[in-house]
Amino acid sequence: MTHESAPQADGPRELLAAVRDLTRQVRSAQRGTWFPLLVFAVITLVAVPVYRYAPYLDLFDTCRSRPQHTVCMGPNPTQLGYWTVALVLAYAAIAGFYVRQSRRRGVGTPIRPYVVVGVALAVLMAAVSIWLTFHPLIPVPADPFSTDPVEIEVGPAAWLINGLASPLAVIALALLVLARVEHNWALLAYSLVYLAIVMVQGGQVIHSTSPWFFLPYLLVPAALLLLGSAAFALTRPTTEVAGR
């Protein structure tokens, strides 16, 4: 007499498949990618009037003046202060959003590493920007008041350091950490594309007398962030994880 075991509905393969499916549901429920992108888009747009109307505080003695003409070689401390404060407040709002979402959905997100890295990058950005004021990697024209076109050669190292020290690149670097926290391959791809675009923009040396010359530098990243926020919002989960 032979004995044959009856097939089990919950065999190892079925259990493994169920675990994988639940893992995907948990990771999906943990994600709130649309909100950080929206917050960063907002602070980027708010930066427009700051860049246009904020006074230049010559804290580092980088301005040289002639009658009816002033040239400042360093970054505007007002703009730098705005980005530092705005980024820190943004990460505080993002942390609050994820905590609230975790309580509502019953699934927590380890958001602390992202917030800590983001704040650290914001502070590091300010420190590097101040250092670059006194140790510029991009050559300064001998006559800053000259209106003749000047060809400035920017080496790869200078381009990389100046680009990564920009606030928009700092946002992209922190988003890479968020992609790791959320196990979100779509956010990883988006962050790399966004970083590449802002790095290319940051490496451009703009000579213009227009007070609005900075608009592409801010509006293009803001548009990318808004589009990304909308795309991730359309795919976000609206229900709790099954089985909770």
MIVO-533017 format. One record per residue: x negated, z, y negated of N, C-alpha, C in turn; residue in three letters. Coordinates in nm, 3 decimals. Example, Ala and Ser with C-alpha at 12.3 -4.5 7.8 and 13.67 -1.06 7.14 Angstrom:
! residues 2
- n.u, n.w, n.v, ca.u, ca.w, ca.v, c.u, c.w, c.v, type
- -1.319, 0.780, 0.569, -1.230, 0.780, 0.450, -1.320, 0.780, 0.330, ala
- -1.285, 0.708, 0.225, -1.367, 0.714, 0.106, -1.290, 0.787, -0.003, ser
END
This chain:
! residues 244
- n.u, n.w, n.v, ca.u, ca.w, ca.v, c.u, c.w, c.v, type
- -0.085, 0.000, 0.117, 0.000, 0.000, 0.000, -0.090, 0.000, -0.124, met
- -0.068, -0.094, -0.208, -0.152, -0.103, -0.327, -0.079, -0.040, -0.445, thr
- -0.161, 0.002, -0.541, -0.104, 0.065, -0.660, -0.147, -0.015, -0.782, his
- -0.053, -0.060, -0.860, -0.081, -0.134, -0.982, -0.026, -0.055, -1.101, glu
- -0.113, -0.033, -1.195, -0.068, 0.041, -1.313, 0.021, -0.046, -1.399, ser
- 0.124, 0.012, -1.452, 0.216, -0.062, -1.537, 0.150, -0.089, -1.672, ala
- 0.176, -0.203, -1.730, 0.117, -0.233, -1.860, 0.166, -0.134, -1.967, pro
- 0.075, -0.091, -2.048, 0.108, 0.006, -2.152, 0.127, -0.066, -2.285, gln
- 0.230, -0.027, -2.353, 0.259, -0.091, -2.482, 0.154, -0.054, -2.587, ala
- 0.098, 0.070, -2.572, -0.002, 0.117, -2.668, -0.138, 0.121, -2.602, asp
- -0.187, 0.009, -2.559, -0.319, 0.000, -2.502, -0.425, 0.004, -2.610, gly
- -0.554, 0.001, -2.571, -0.663, 0.010, -2.668, -0.656, -0.100, -2.774, pro
- -0.626, -0.223, -2.733, -0.621, -0.332, -2.830, -0.509, -0.312, -2.930, arg
- -0.393, -0.269, -2.881, -0.280, -0.248, -2.970, -0.307, -0.133, -3.067, glu
- -0.371, -0.027, -3.015, -0.403, 0.086, -3.102, -0.505, 0.046, -3.209, leu
- -0.605, -0.034, -3.167, -0.705, -0.078, -3.263, -0.643, -0.167, -3.370, leu
- -0.553, -0.255, -3.327, -0.485, -0.342, -3.423, -0.400, -0.260, -3.520, ala
- -0.333, -0.156, -3.466, -0.251, -0.071, -3.552, -0.336, 0.004, -3.654, ala
- -0.454, 0.053, -3.609, -0.544, 0.124, -3.699, -0.593, 0.032, -3.810, val
- -0.629, -0.091, -3.771, -0.676, -0.187, -3.870, -0.566, -0.221, -3.971, arg
- -0.444, -0.236, -3.920, -0.333, -0.268, -4.010, -0.306, -0.154, -4.106, asp
- -0.312, -0.030, -4.054, -0.290, 0.086, -4.140, -0.402, 0.099, -4.244, leu
- -0.526, 0.067, -4.202, -0.638, 0.072, -4.296, -0.619, -0.026, -4.410, thr
- -0.571, -0.147, -4.375, -0.545, -0.246, -4.479, -0.435, -0.199, -4.573, arg
- -0.332, -0.135, -4.518, -0.225, -0.086, -4.602, -0.274, 0.024, -4.696, gln
- -0.358, 0.114, -4.644, -0.410, 0.223, -4.726, -0.496, 0.169, -4.838, val
- -0.586, 0.076, -4.805, -0.674, 0.019, -4.907, -0.594, -0.056, -5.013, arg
- -0.489, -0.125, -4.969, -0.405, -0.196, -5.065, -0.331, -0.100, -5.155, ser
- -0.282, 0.010, -5.097, -0.208, 0.108, -5.175, -0.297, 0.183, -5.272, ala
- -0.428, 0.194, -5.239, -0.520, 0.265, -5.326, -0.552, 0.186, -5.452, gln
- -0.532, 0.057, -5.449, -0.579, -0.028, -5.558, -0.486, -0.022, -5.680, arg
- -0.549, -0.017, -5.794, -0.475, -0.026, -5.919, -0.556, -0.110, -6.017, gly
- -0.614, -0.218, -5.965, -0.713, -0.298, -6.039, -0.660, -0.348, -6.172, thr
- -0.532, -0.381, -6.176, -0.477, -0.441, -6.298, -0.492, -0.351, -6.419, trp
- -0.485, -0.218, -6.399, -0.487, -0.127, -6.513, -0.623, -0.120, -6.581, phe
- -0.735, -0.101, -6.508, -0.864, -0.103, -6.577, -0.889, -0.233, -6.653, pro
- -0.852, -0.347, -6.594, -0.873, -0.474, -6.663, -0.791, -0.481, -6.793, leu
- -0.668, -0.429, -6.787, -0.583, -0.428, -6.906, -0.643, -0.338, -7.014, leu
- -0.691, -0.221, -6.975, -0.750, -0.128, -7.072, -0.872, -0.191, -7.139, val
- -0.957, -0.256, -7.059, -1.076, -0.318, -7.116, -1.040, -0.436, -7.206, phe
- -0.935, -0.509, -7.171, -0.890, -0.618, -7.258, -0.843, -0.563, -7.393, ala
- -0.773, -0.452, -7.389, -0.721, -0.393, -7.513, -0.835, -0.347, -7.604, val
- -0.935, -0.276, -7.548, -1.043, -0.227, -7.634, -1.131, -0.342, -7.683, ile
- -1.135, -0.452, -7.608, -1.209, -0.570, -7.654, -1.138, -0.635, -7.772, thr
- -1.005, -0.643, -7.765, -0.929, -0.700, -7.876, -0.933, -0.609, -7.999, leu
- -0.929, -0.479, -7.978, -0.937, -0.385, -8.090, -1.074, -0.395, -8.158, val
- -1.175, -0.438, -8.082, -1.309, -0.452, -8.140, -1.315, -0.561, -8.246, ala
- -1.220, -0.656, -8.245, -1.222, -0.767, -8.342, -1.219, -0.715, -8.486, val
- -1.121, -0.632, -8.526, -1.125, -0.581, -8.664, -1.244, -0.489, -8.690, pro
- -1.294, -0.423, -8.585, -1.413, -0.339, -8.604, -1.533, -0.426, -8.640, val
- -1.551, -0.536, -8.567, -1.662, -0.627, -8.596, -1.647, -0.690, -8.735, tyr
- -1.523, -0.716, -8.773, -1.503, -0.789, -8.900, -1.509, -0.697, -9.022, arg
- -1.451, -0.578, -9.012, -1.433, -0.498, -9.132, -1.513, -0.367, -9.133, tyr
- -1.568, -0.326, -9.021, -1.643, -0.200, -9.021, -1.769, -0.215, -9.105, ala
- -1.801, -0.116, -9.186, -1.922, -0.125, -9.269, -2.048, -0.114, -9.184, pro
- -2.153, -0.175, -9.232, -2.282, -0.166, -9.164, -2.352, -0.039, -9.212, tyr
- -2.368, 0.057, -9.123, -2.437, 0.181, -9.157, -2.585, 0.164, -9.122, leu
- -2.668, 0.151, -9.224, -2.810, 0.125, -9.200, -2.882, 0.255, -9.163, asp
- -2.850, 0.305, -9.043, -2.909, 0.432, -8.999, -3.054, 0.416, -8.958, leu
- -3.093, 0.295, -8.919, -3.227, 0.275, -8.863, -3.318, 0.195, -8.958, phe
- -3.275, 0.178, -9.084, -3.355, 0.107, -9.184, -3.394, -0.032, -9.135, asp
- -3.294, -0.109, -9.097, -3.321, -0.244, -9.045, -3.273, -0.353, -9.141, thr
- -3.218, -0.315, -9.256, -3.163, -0.414, -9.348, -3.263, -0.445, -9.460, cys
- -3.266, -0.572, -9.497, -3.350, -0.617, -9.609, -3.259, -0.690, -9.707, arg
- -3.270, -0.657, -9.835, -3.177, -0.710, -9.934, -3.249, -0.787, -10.043, ser
- -3.178, -0.888, -10.089, -3.213, -0.962, -10.209, -3.085, -0.972, -10.292, arg
- -3.093, -1.016, -10.415, -2.970, -1.026, -10.495, -2.862, -1.106, -10.425, pro
- -2.747, -1.042, -10.403, -2.629, -1.103, -10.341, -2.655, -1.152, -10.197, gln
- -2.755, -1.094, -10.131, -2.783, -1.138, -9.995, -2.851, -1.025, -9.919, his
- -2.795, -0.989, -9.803, -2.851, -0.883, -9.719, -2.858, -0.932, -9.575, thr
- -2.971, -0.905, -9.511, -2.989, -0.940, -9.371, -3.027, -0.813, -9.295, val
- -2.954, -0.784, -9.186, -2.980, -0.667, -9.104, -3.027, -0.714, -8.967, cys
- -3.142, -0.664, -8.922, -3.202, -0.712, -8.798, -3.152, -0.637, -8.675, met
- -3.098, -0.518, -8.692, -3.053, -0.440, -8.577, -2.903, -0.448, -8.559, gly
- -2.851, -0.396, -8.447, -2.706, -0.395, -8.425, -2.638, -0.299, -8.521, pro
- -2.512, -0.328, -8.549, -2.435, -0.243, -8.639, -2.405, -0.110, -8.569, asn
- -2.455, 0.002, -8.621, -2.428, 0.131, -8.557, -2.279, 0.161, -8.544, pro
- -2.198, 0.109, -8.638, -2.053, 0.131, -8.630, -1.996, 0.065, -8.505, thr
- -2.038, -0.058, -8.478, -1.991, -0.128, -8.359, -2.040, -0.058, -8.232, gln
- -2.166, -0.017, -8.233, -2.220, 0.053, -8.117, -2.146, 0.183, -8.092, leu
- -2.117, 0.256, -8.199, -2.041, 0.380, -8.184, -1.901, 0.354, -8.132, gly
- -1.839, 0.246, -8.182, -1.705, 0.212, -8.135, -1.706, 0.188, -7.985, tyr
- -1.797, 0.104, -7.937, -1.798, 0.071, -7.794, -1.826, 0.193, -7.708, trp
- -1.917, 0.278, -7.753, -1.950, 0.397, -7.672, -1.828, 0.488, -7.659, thr
- -1.763, 0.515, -7.770, -1.644, 0.602, -7.767, -1.530, 0.534, -7.693, val
- -1.508, 0.404, -7.721, -1.396, 0.333, -7.658, -1.412, 0.327, -7.507, ala
- -1.534, 0.305, -7.459, -1.555, 0.297, -7.314, -1.533, 0.433, -7.248, leu
- -1.582, 0.539, -7.309, -1.562, 0.673, -7.252, -1.413, 0.706, -7.246, val
- -1.340, 0.678, -7.354, -1.196, 0.703, -7.354, -1.124, 0.614, -7.253, leu
- -1.171, 0.491, -7.237, -1.111, 0.400, -7.139, -1.124, 0.456, -6.998, ala
- -1.242, 0.506, -6.965, -1.261, 0.561, -6.830, -1.178, 0.688, -6.809, tyr
- -1.159, 0.766, -6.915, -1.072, 0.883, -6.904, -0.928, 0.840, -6.874, ala
- -0.881, 0.735, -6.944, -0.746, 0.684, -6.919, -0.733, 0.626, -6.779, ala
- -0.836, 0.556, -6.733, -0.834, 0.497, -6.598, -0.831, 0.606, -6.492, ile
- -0.910, 0.711, -6.512, -0.910, 0.822, -6.416, -0.772, 0.886, -6.409, ala
- -0.709, 0.907, -6.525, -0.574, 0.964, -6.527, -0.474, 0.874, -6.456, gly
- -0.487, 0.744, -6.475, -0.396, 0.649, -6.410, -0.409, 0.656, -6.258, phe
- -0.531, 0.660, -6.207, -0.549, 0.662, -6.062, -0.502, 0.794, -6.001, tyr
- -0.522, 0.903, -6.074, -0.472, 1.032, -6.024, -0.320, 1.029, -6.016, val
- -0.255, 0.978, -6.118, -0.109, 0.969, -6.118, -0.060, 0.877, -6.006, arg
- -0.129, 0.765, -5.989, -0.089, 0.671, -5.884, -0.105, 0.734, -5.745, gln
- -0.212, 0.812, -5.726, -0.235, 0.877, -5.597, -0.123, 0.974, -5.564, ser
- -0.077, 1.048, -5.665, 0.030, 1.144, -5.643, 0.161, 1.073, -5.612, arg
- 0.184, 0.958, -5.676, 0.310, 0.886, -5.657, 0.315, 0.816, -5.521, arg
- 0.203, 0.757, -5.480, 0.202, 0.682, -5.355, 0.159, 0.765, -5.235, arg
- 0.104, 0.880, -5.259, 0.061, 0.963, -5.147, -0.070, 0.919, -5.086, gly
- -0.144, 0.832, -5.153, -0.272, 0.785, -5.103, -0.374, 0.796, -5.215, val
- -0.480, 0.874, -5.193, -0.579, 0.895, -5.296, -0.684, 0.786, -5.302, gly
- -0.743, 0.768, -5.419, -0.852, 0.673, -5.439, -0.975, 0.750, -5.487, thr
- -1.090, 0.731, -5.422, -1.211, 0.800, -5.468, -1.264, 0.738, -5.597, pro
- -1.194, 0.766, -5.707, -1.223, 0.699, -5.833, -1.339, 0.764, -5.908, ile
- -1.379, 0.884, -5.868, -1.483, 0.955, -5.943, -1.613, 0.877, -5.954, arg
- -1.665, 0.815, -5.846, -1.791, 0.739, -5.862, -1.781, 0.630, -5.967, pro
- -1.667, 0.562, -5.972, -1.649, 0.455, -6.070, -1.651, 0.510, -6.212, tyr
- -1.579, 0.619, -6.235, -1.572, 0.677, -6.369, -1.709, 0.731, -6.411, val
- -1.778, 0.798, -6.320, -1.909, 0.853, -6.353, -2.008, 0.742, -6.386, val
- -2.010, 0.638, -6.303, -2.100, 0.525, -6.329, -2.064, 0.456, -6.460, val
- -1.934, 0.439, -6.486, -1.891, 0.374, -6.608, -1.935, 0.450, -6.733, gly
- -1.915, 0.581, -6.734, -1.955, 0.662, -6.849, -2.107, 0.660, -6.864, val
- -2.178, 0.671, -6.751, -2.325, 0.667, -6.755, -2.375, 0.535, -6.812, ala
- -2.312, 0.425, -6.772, -2.352, 0.294, -6.824, -2.324, 0.283, -6.974, leu
- -2.213, 0.341, -7.019, -2.181, 0.337, -7.163, -2.286, 0.412, -7.244, ala
- -2.327, 0.528, -7.195, -2.430, 0.606, -7.266, -2.564, 0.533, -7.260, val
- -2.596, 0.476, -7.143, -2.721, 0.402, -7.128, -2.723, 0.279, -7.219, leu
- -2.609, 0.213, -7.233, -2.598, 0.098, -7.322, -2.635, 0.136, -7.465, met
- -2.581, 0.250, -7.510, -2.612, 0.296, -7.647, -2.761, 0.326, -7.661, ala
- -2.819, 0.390, -7.561, -2.961, 0.425, -7.569, -3.049, 0.300, -7.570, ala
- -3.018, 0.204, -7.484, -3.097, 0.081, -7.478, -3.082, 0.001, -7.607, val
- -2.962, -0.003, -7.663, -2.940, -0.077, -7.787, -3.021, -0.017, -7.901, ser
- -3.028, 0.115, -7.908, -3.109, 0.180, -8.011, -3.256, 0.150, -7.989, ile
- -3.298, 0.154, -7.863, -3.440, 0.123, -7.832, -3.474, -0.020, -7.871, trp
- -3.384, -0.114, -7.843, -3.409, -0.254, -7.876, -3.414, -0.278, -8.027, leu
- -3.351, -0.190, -8.104, -3.357, -0.202, -8.249, -3.502, -0.189, -8.298, thr
- -3.576, -0.098, -8.237, -3.715, -0.076, -8.278, -3.815, -0.154, -8.193, phe
- -3.770, -0.205, -8.080, -3.858, -0.285, -7.993, -3.785, -0.413, -7.953, his
- -3.760, -0.501, -8.050, -3.683, -0.622, -8.018, -3.757, -0.713, -7.921, pro
- -3.684, -0.762, -7.822, -3.742, -0.854, -7.725, -3.727, -0.998, -7.768, leu
- -3.634, -1.024, -7.861, -3.616, -1.157, -7.917, -3.691, -1.164, -8.049, ile
- -3.779, -1.261, -8.067, -3.859, -1.269, -8.189, -3.772, -1.273, -8.315, pro
- -3.817, -1.199, -8.416, -3.747, -1.195, -8.543, -3.809, -1.299, -8.637, val
- -3.728, -1.381, -8.705, -3.784, -1.481, -8.797, -3.872, -1.415, -8.904, pro
- -3.980, -1.484, -8.939, -4.071, -1.428, -9.039, -4.002, -1.411, -9.173, ala
- -3.914, -1.506, -9.207, -3.837, -1.496, -9.331, -3.689, -1.489, -9.296, asp
- -3.632, -1.369, -9.287, -3.490, -1.357, -9.247, -3.393, -1.417, -9.348, pro
- -3.440, -1.444, -9.469, -3.352, -1.499, -9.572, -3.352, -1.652, -9.573, phe
- -3.436, -1.711, -9.493, -3.445, -1.857, -9.492, -3.317, -1.917, -9.432, ser
- -3.270, -2.025, -9.495, -3.151, -2.094, -9.445, -3.187, -2.212, -9.355, thr
- -3.315, -2.238, -9.339, -3.358, -2.348, -9.253, -3.336, -2.310, -9.107, asp
- -3.295, -2.406, -9.022, -3.276, -2.375, -8.881, -3.406, -2.334, -8.814, pro
- -3.400, -2.230, -8.735, -3.518, -2.177, -8.667, -3.493, -2.180, -8.518, val
- -3.587, -2.235, -8.444, -3.575, -2.239, -8.299, -3.639, -2.114, -8.240, glu
- -3.559, -2.035, -8.173, -3.607, -1.909, -8.116, -3.610, -1.920, -7.965, ile
- -3.725, -1.897, -7.907, -3.739, -1.902, -7.762, -3.711, -1.763, -7.704, glu
- -3.619, -1.759, -7.612, -3.581, -1.633, -7.548, -3.624, -1.639, -7.402, val
- -3.714, -1.551, -7.364, -3.763, -1.549, -7.227, -3.659, -1.493, -7.132, gly
- -3.677, -1.518, -7.001, -3.580, -1.470, -6.903, -3.562, -1.318, -6.906, pro
- -3.673, -1.244, -6.921, -3.664, -1.098, -6.921, -3.586, -1.049, -7.043, ala
- -3.616, -1.106, -7.161, -3.544, -1.066, -7.282, -3.397, -1.102, -7.272, ala
- -3.369, -1.220, -7.219, -3.229, -1.263, -7.203, -3.154, -1.168, -7.109, trp
- -3.220, -1.128, -6.999, -3.155, -1.041, -6.902, -3.129, -0.902, -6.959, leu
- -3.230, -0.844, -7.023, -3.216, -0.708, -7.074, -3.114, -0.704, -7.188, ile
- -3.124, -0.797, -7.281, -3.028, -0.800, -7.392, -2.887, -0.827, -7.342, asn
- -2.874, -0.913, -7.242, -2.742, -0.944, -7.188, -2.679, -0.825, -7.118, gly
- -2.757, -0.756, -7.034, -2.704, -0.643, -6.959, -2.677, -0.522, -7.049, leu
- -2.741, -0.517, -7.166, -2.719, -0.405, -7.257, -2.594, -0.425, -7.341, ala
- -2.528, -0.539, -7.331, -2.407, -0.562, -7.409, -2.289, -0.486, -7.348, ser
- -2.194, -0.443, -7.430, -2.080, -0.366, -7.377, -1.996, -0.444, -7.278, pro
- -1.984, -0.576, -7.297, -1.903, -0.656, -7.206, -1.968, -0.668, -7.069, leu
- -2.102, -0.673, -7.066, -2.172, -0.674, -6.938, -2.162, -0.538, -6.870, ala
- -2.164, -0.433, -6.950, -2.149, -0.297, -6.894, -2.014, -0.283, -6.825, val
- -1.910, -0.341, -6.884, -1.778, -0.340, -6.820, -1.783, -0.411, -6.685, ile
- -1.851, -0.526, -6.680, -1.860, -0.602, -6.556, -1.937, -0.525, -6.450, ala
- -2.046, -0.460, -6.487, -2.125, -0.384, -6.390, -2.043, -0.270, -6.330, leu
- -1.965, -0.203, -6.414, -1.880, -0.095, -6.364, -1.770, -0.149, -6.273, ala
- -1.719, -0.269, -6.302, -1.616, -0.329, -6.217, -1.670, -0.360, -6.078, leu
- -1.799, -0.389, -6.068, -1.859, -0.409, -5.936, -1.852, -0.280, -5.854, leu
- -1.869, -0.166, -5.922, -1.857, -0.037, -5.851, -1.712, -0.015, -5.809, val
- -1.617, -0.050, -5.897, -1.476, -0.036, -5.861, -1.440, -0.124, -5.742, leu
- -1.497, -0.245, -5.735, -1.472, -0.333, -5.621, -1.519, -0.267, -5.492, ala
- -1.631, -0.197, -5.498, -1.681, -0.126, -5.380, -1.590, -0.008, -5.345, arg
- -1.545, 0.064, -5.446, -1.458, 0.180, -5.423, -1.326, 0.136, -5.359, val
- -1.271, 0.025, -5.408, -1.141, -0.023, -5.358, -1.154, -0.116, -5.238, glu
- -1.277, -0.147, -5.196, -1.298, -0.244, -5.087, -1.223, -0.374, -5.119, his
- -1.241, -0.419, -5.242, -1.162, -0.530, -5.294, -1.253, -0.652, -5.314, asn
- -1.248, -0.747, -5.219, -1.332, -0.865, -5.227, -1.291, -0.955, -5.342, trp
- -1.162, -0.959, -5.372, -1.115, -1.042, -5.484, -1.171, -0.988, -5.616, ala
- -1.172, -0.857, -5.632, -1.228, -0.799, -5.754, -1.378, -0.821, -5.762, leu
- -1.446, -0.817, -5.647, -1.590, -0.843, -5.645, -1.620, -0.984, -5.696, leu
- -1.545, -1.082, -5.646, -1.565, -1.221, -5.689, -1.533, -1.235, -5.838, ala
- -1.424, -1.174, -5.879, -1.385, -1.180, -6.021, -1.493, -1.118, -6.109, tyr
- -1.545, -1.002, -6.069, -1.645, -0.931, -6.150, -1.773, -1.013, -6.164, ser
- -1.814, -1.081, -6.057, -1.936, -1.162, -6.063, -1.918, -1.281, -6.157, leu
- -1.801, -1.344, -6.152, -1.774, -1.457, -6.242, -1.769, -1.407, -6.387, val
- -1.700, -1.296, -6.408, -1.690, -1.239, -6.543, -1.828, -1.202, -6.596, tyr
- -1.912, -1.140, -6.512, -2.047, -1.101, -6.553, -2.129, -1.224, -6.590, leu
- -2.119, -1.329, -6.511, -2.194, -1.452, -6.540, -2.154, -1.510, -6.676, ala
- -2.024, -1.509, -6.705, -1.977, -1.566, -6.832, -2.025, -1.484, -6.952, ile
- -2.014, -1.352, -6.943, -2.056, -1.269, -7.057, -2.207, -1.269, -7.072, val
- -2.281, -1.288, -6.963, -2.426, -1.297, -6.973, -2.467, -1.426, -7.042, met
- -2.400, -1.535, -7.011, -2.429, -1.662, -7.078, -2.397, -1.650, -7.228, val
- -2.283, -1.589, -7.259, -2.248, -1.569, -7.400, -2.348, -1.479, -7.470, gln
- -2.389, -1.372, -7.403, -2.481, -1.277, -7.464, -2.619, -1.335, -7.488, gly
- -2.656, -1.439, -7.413, -2.788, -1.500, -7.431, -2.794, -1.602, -7.541, gly
- -2.681, -1.628, -7.604, -2.680, -1.727, -7.712, -2.717, -1.662, -7.845, gln
- -2.804, -1.729, -7.917, -2.842, -1.683, -8.051, -2.760, -1.762, -8.152, val
- -2.672, -1.693, -8.223, -2.578, -1.758, -8.314, -2.625, -1.744, -8.457, ile
- -2.636, -1.857, -8.527, -2.667, -1.857, -8.670, -2.545, -1.912, -8.743, his
- -2.478, -1.827, -8.819, -2.358, -1.870, -8.888, -2.335, -1.782, -9.010, ser
- -2.281, -1.842, -9.113, -2.245, -1.765, -9.233, -2.100, -1.720, -9.231, thr
- -2.026, -1.760, -9.128, -1.886, -1.722, -9.120, -1.873, -1.575, -9.080, ser
- -1.786, -1.499, -9.145, -1.767, -1.359, -9.106, -1.694, -1.343, -8.973, pro
- -1.644, -1.455, -8.917, -1.573, -1.450, -8.790, -1.654, -1.516, -8.677, trp
- -1.784, -1.524, -8.694, -1.867, -1.594, -8.595, -1.861, -1.530, -8.456, phe
- -1.825, -1.403, -8.450, -1.826, -1.327, -8.324, -1.701, -1.350, -8.239, phe
- -1.601, -1.419, -8.292, -1.473, -1.430, -8.222, -1.485, -1.482, -8.078, leu
- -1.558, -1.590, -8.051, -1.569, -1.635, -7.911, -1.631, -1.529, -7.821, pro
- -1.725, -1.454, -7.875, -1.793, -1.350, -7.798, -1.695, -1.243, -7.750, tyr
- -1.588, -1.219, -7.825, -1.489, -1.117, -7.789, -1.363, -1.176, -7.727, leu
- -1.314, -1.288, -7.779, -1.186, -1.341, -7.734, -1.193, -1.402, -7.595, leu
- -1.305, -1.467, -7.560, -1.317, -1.524, -7.426, -1.315, -1.415, -7.319, val
- -1.397, -1.309, -7.329, -1.388, -1.201, -7.230, -1.252, -1.132, -7.229, pro
- -1.192, -1.114, -7.348, -1.060, -1.051, -7.353, -0.957, -1.134, -7.279, ala
- -0.962, -1.265, -7.296, -0.869, -1.353, -7.225, -0.892, -1.345, -7.075, ala
- -1.017, -1.343, -7.032, -1.047, -1.332, -6.889, -0.993, -1.200, -6.832, leu
- -1.009, -1.092, -6.907, -0.961, -0.962, -6.861, -0.809, -0.959, -6.852, leu
- -0.741, -1.018, -6.951, -0.595, -1.022, -6.948, -0.545, -1.106, -6.830, leu
- -0.608, -1.220, -6.807, -0.567, -1.305, -6.695, -0.593, -1.234, -6.562, leu
- -0.707, -1.168, -6.552, -0.736, -1.094, -6.429, -0.638, -0.980, -6.406, gly
- -0.604, -0.909, -6.515, -0.507, -0.800, -6.503, -0.373, -0.852, -6.455, ser
- -0.327, -0.965, -6.512, -0.199, -1.023, -6.471, -0.202, -1.066, -6.326, ala
- -0.313, -1.127, -6.284, -0.323, -1.174, -6.145, -0.320, -1.059, -6.047, ala
- -0.395, -0.953, -6.075, -0.396, -0.838, -5.984, -0.265, -0.760, -5.989, phe
- -0.198, -0.760, -6.105, -0.069, -0.692, -6.115, 0.036, -0.760, -6.029, ala
- 0.031, -0.892, -6.021, 0.129, -0.966, -5.942, 0.113, -0.942, -5.792, leu
- -0.006, -0.900, -5.751, -0.032, -0.879, -5.608, -0.042, -0.732, -5.571, thr
- -0.013, -0.642, -5.666, -0.028, -0.500, -5.636, 0.086, -0.454, -5.546, arg
- 0.061, -0.354, -5.459, 0.167, -0.301, -5.374, 0.266, -0.220, -5.455, pro
- 0.392, -0.223, -5.415, 0.496, -0.149, -5.487, 0.559, -0.039, -5.402, thr
- 0.513, -0.027, -5.278, 0.569, 0.075, -5.189, 0.458, 0.162, -5.135, thr
- 0.494, 0.277, -5.080, 0.399, 0.367, -5.019, 0.355, 0.312, -4.884, glu
- 0.248, 0.370, -4.832, 0.196, 0.327, -4.704, 0.297, 0.359, -4.595, val
- 0.318, 0.265, -4.506, 0.414, 0.284, -4.398, 0.371, 0.400, -4.310, ala
- 0.469, 0.480, -4.272, 0.440, 0.587, -4.179, 0.411, 0.719, -4.246, gly
- 0.411, 0.718, -4.382, 0.387, 0.845, -4.451, 0.518, 0.916, -4.474, arg
END
